[in-house]
Every structure is written in structure tokens, then in C-alpha cells.
Amino acid sequence: MTNRFFACQSQGELEHEAFVVFEARTADEAIAVLEGHRETRLAFTDVNMPGSMHGLKFAPFVPDRWPPIKIIVTSGYRQLKSGSIPEVRPSSKSPTSPPKS
């Protein structure tokens, strides 16, 4: 199984729960999506994301630029050591729930 498989599975599950999902394959594409969709409240990234920065650099970059956005960092290939994921400013707010139909 590949990271692409898990991305598709995650996307399908989120859409099933009425979340709107925007896909980006690189850090640069993800930044463009976030700039174009200020309503975004959650970003899901892979440690090995290609582009101008990998997922471990992307994780703290996003809330510095867009404070309301929470980050999920995952990897299908690497087992991360404790402390290798950068600390992101904690928040007491959870991501916005999808609209009820």
C-alpha cells in the first residue's frame, strides 16, 4: 500500500462526513490552496511531502501563517522518533465540524 492509497482513503472518509477536501501534492500547491481557501481549518500532510518543504517543516509553517488551521502529520514509510515532530502552538479550539445536512 502506498501513501497515495491512504490519501485517497482519508479523502473519501472526510468527504463522506461532509467535509470539503482540497488536494495538493506538494508544499507549494498546499500553500496555494490555503491562500485561496481561507475557510480551511485542517491540513493533513505527509512527512515526505515533496516541494519547497517537507511535512515536518510544513507543520509549524501553517499555523504561523494561518493560526486557525490545525495540522495532522502522518507517514506511511517512516517511524518517527519521539521529539522529531516540531512543536506547534497549542490551541484549545478544535477544527470546525462539517455542516449538518
N, C-alpha and C positions, 0 to 999 in steps of 0.2 A: 504494500500500500504506500502511496506517495502523499506528500504534503498537499498536492492538488486534490486528491481524493478527500482528504479531511477538510479542505477549504470548501469543496462543493457540498459535503455533508453538513458542515456547520452553517453554510449559507442557506441550505434548504430548511434546516431546523429553525433558523431565525425567521425566515420568511413565513414558515408555517405558523409561527407565533405572532404574525402580523408586524414584524419589524421590516423596515425598508433597508435593503442591503446594497451597498455600493462596493464594487470590486476594484482593487488596484493590485497590480503585480509587482510594482517597485515602490520604493520610498518616495520617489519623485511623483509618481502617479497618485499615491496616497495623499501627499501634501496637496496636490491639485484638487483632489476630491474634497478634502477637508476645507480648503479655501472656497470651494464652490457650494458647499452644503453646510452652512453654519449651524443647522439644526442637529448635526451629528452629536451623539452623546457617548458612543462607544467605538473604539478602534480595536480590531483584532489583528495582531501581527505575528509573523513567524520570526524566530531568532535569525534565520538565514535569509531574510528578505533581501533581494537584490536592489541595487540603486545607489544613491548617494550616501545612504546609511543603512546598516543592518538593523534588525528589530530591537537589539539591546540599546542602540543609540536613538532609535525612533521613539522608544517608550518614554524617556524623560523629555524628549523634544516636544511631543504633542501637548502635554498639559502645561508646559511653559508658555506655549503659543496660544493654546485654546484650553483654558482652565476647566470648562465644563466637561471635557471629554475624558472618559476613563479608558484604560488600556488593558487588554488581555494579551500576554506574550506567551507563545507556545512554540514547540518544536517537535517534529516527528523524527528527528535524526539525532539530536544531541541530548545528553543527560547533563543538566546544568548543576554546577556545584553550588552549595549554599553560599549566598552573598554575591553570586555572579550577575544577578539581575539588578540593575540600578534601582535605587530607591526613588519612588515617585511620590510627590507631595500627597499625603493622605487627605481624604475628603470624607465628610460624614454623609454626603448625598449619594444615593445610588443612581444608576442610569435611569433615564425616563422610561417608563413602561410603554409598551406599544398601545396604540388606541384600541379601545374595545369595540368590537363590531356588533 
